[in-house]
């Protein structure tokens, strides 16, 4: 299986690049943010809990996310490979992902780290907020999300360097230019 962790700060283009990767490589896509937003819409117990964290720009607790991911992963058992978008966001989540994939006889193939300057991230997220209707795409919540990213999520870079899975991708430029770099990185591990 070709399992890709697409990584980067909020606004780094993970969702956009995931859509293009799916078309090019025929992979399945798991976005924990999308799954949580669907749970909120369906007003499930998990959705109600998650809503409180998401609207403040904080992370949903690891246990809830890991349980949720395990269920989604089981529904993709026959897949050629999966893009993990927005997961893992903490070291415990990364360790849980490795364990879950190893138990299924596979592993993370590569972690693609989309590197984008902070001012550009804020501009992209504010622009998206004008059309997305997302409760967390406003300046105050964007700032919390970026702080959470720096404190809790960015240490995953070191984790994946140690695992020998980290590939930096320059995330500035047009969507097509960035996708060209993403494909080069994927073709190196395929
Ligand atoms: P995203 O759509 O990936 O930007 O995620 C939106 C929000 O959902 C985040 O700001 C978190 O509140 C929550 N979320 C998504 N994925 C995770 C995760 N792996 N761990 C914890 N919280 C998450």
Boltz pocket constraint, residues with backbone or C-beta under 6 A from the ligand:
constraints:
  - pocket:
      binder: B
      contacts: [[A, 10], [A, 32], [A, 33], [A, 34], [A, 36], [A, 50], [A, 53], [A, 54], [A, 55], [A, 57], [A, 58], [A, 59], [A, 60], [A, 61], [A, 65], [A, 85], [A, 86], [A, 87], [A, 88], [A, 89], [A, 93], [A, 136], [A, 145]]
      max_distance: 6.0
